[in-house]
Amino acid sequence: MTFLRSFFRSRWACAALAGGCVLLTVPWVIAAQSAARPDLIDAPSRTLVSAQRATASGVASQGGRTIAVGPRGLILLSEDGGVSWRQVGSPVSTDLTTVRFASSGVAWAVGHDAVALRSPDGGASWTRVLDGRAVLTLLRDSAKGSEEREAEIQRTVGQSATADVWPAPLLDIWFAPDGLTGFAVGGFGLILKTSDAGNTWQPWLWKTDNDQRYHLYALAGGDGGVFVAGEQGLVMHLDATTQRFKRVLTPYNGSFFGIAQFGPRLLAYGLRGNAFVSEDAGRAWKKIETGLDANLVSAIAHGDSAFLVSQHGNVLAVDFAAARATLYDQAPGAEVYDAAMTNTHRLALARMNGVGVIALPAQGK
């Protein structure tokens, strides 16, 4: 596999370049994935001398544990609110993009080569559950009997130099509170569902209002149901009756890199400081005035407060009633790719030069 890359947070957009459509990281730096390498799937990560200063692309926290992931299979674990970190073994060397907690103590990490890793012990140990070979097999089995679907899969696989590996990353994963039902999403409109805590998965590529196969960047679940956000202003809502992700109209046609639920409110955010809130499951939206041109990379709940974090390290306090977000704090330094609140009222930031933390007040005021 050839990467034209700097280190990045792997949210993706499709760009028309000579020779077709390739995956590019947006908004941070350009990195094109032209193919997949199975040896990265099979090779465990290497131990780094200065792991805490290595690029971190995703971070998540639950209880007393905070996990960060990054390039070349990097996984870091903190048990003191992000003050200190140690590297833990990863079964892959492919780049990891996102980490999430599911049910208590269970964590998931996803990334390139359609890799999904599961930890049953809060990030201390990991096993590979999915990869691009298994995903391709699932898709081909699901497409049998449909010439159109089989042709679509073949076109996508044609962008990989390795015929037996799905050539796109997984970019987010979400589980219901019971830890059984979950979804994973990624490049080329890929979406997978599990109903048994991730032991088996079913392709949902053809159960979405996404015929253009826009890349899917983020998932959110809560009081309003399950939502997916992606490029070109795409937001979809899971229709529980039809078991299909249906598109909801949004007032923005740029990429949404994240989506989050704060009680009855749905917040979608992304390129150039754009953020929108809906209080009726996406039927109507209000623009949140942020005053930023920097891309928004994370939305954080802290007590009764909501915060947005930008790639430049701006931490914005969101006032939903006034439809605006104002600067609360600034975390100077290298670009921020993700953020998570720890149990010690510290905001853990996944950055190009490692994981950092900033303090927030106990009540989130």
Secondary structure, 3 states (H helix, E strand, C coil): CCEECCCCCCCEEEEEECCEEEEEECCCCCCEECCCCHHHHHCCCCCCCCHHHCCCCEEEEECCEEEEECHHHCEEEECCCCCCCEECCCCCCCCEEEEEECCCCCEEEEEHHHEEEEECCCCCCCEEEECHHHHHHHHHHHHCCCHHHHHHHHHHHCCCCCCCCCCCCEEEEEECCCCCCEEEEEHHHCEEEECCCCCCCEECCCCECCCCCCCEEEEEEECCEEEEEECCCCEEEEECCCCEEEEECCCCCCCEEEEEEECCEEEEEEHHHCEEEECCCCCCCEECECCCCCCEEEEEEECCEEEEEECCCEEEEEECCCCEEEEEEECCCCCEEEEEECCCCEEEEEECCEEEEEECCCCCC
